[in-house]
Amino acid sequence: MRVNTWAHMIPVPGTRVIVHTDEDGDLLVDLDPARPVEYFSDSRRYAQDTGGGGSM
């Protein structure tokens, strides 16, 4: 599964999730609220540079 999140909030592999469907049949995945979530402690490699870049 792909997670769309902030770099400092990337769950480690093996994080428990709950998979269900909504009334339209769309698949939904949520973090399991009954289990504490452990996040990567070093997320620098996932952070994007906000400097703008480019050349003049």
N, C-alpha and C positions, 0 to 999 in steps of 0.2 A: 504494500500500500504506500502511496505517496502522501506525505504530510505537508501542508502549506502552513508554515509557522515562522516565527521570528528565530533568528540564528541562536539566540540564547535560550530557546525553549524547545530544543530538539530532543525528543525522548530517546532513550537508549534502546537498542534492539531487544526484543522480548517484552516490551511494555505491554501490559494487558489492555485489551480494547473490548468493546461491546459492539457487535455488528447486528443491525436490524434494518427493517424497511419502514418507510413512511406509508401513509394512506395511498400514495400514488405509485407505490412499488419501487421508489428510488432507494438505493442502498445507502445507509448511513453508518458511519463508524465514529464512535466516541471513545475517549479515554475512559477506562473503568474507574468510576468515582470511589469504589470500595478499596482500591489499591493505590498506595502512594506512587507518584510518578517520579522517576529518576531521569534527570536531564544530563546531556553531555556536559562535562565540566570545562572542556576546552572547545569552544565553538568558533574560534577565530577563522578556521578554514571555510566556514559556511557564511561568514559575514560578508556583505557586499560593501565595496567602497562607495561612499556617498560624495566623493570629491568632485564628481562631474566629468573629469577627464577631458578628452578632446585636445585639439591643438589650435594654436592661433594662426 
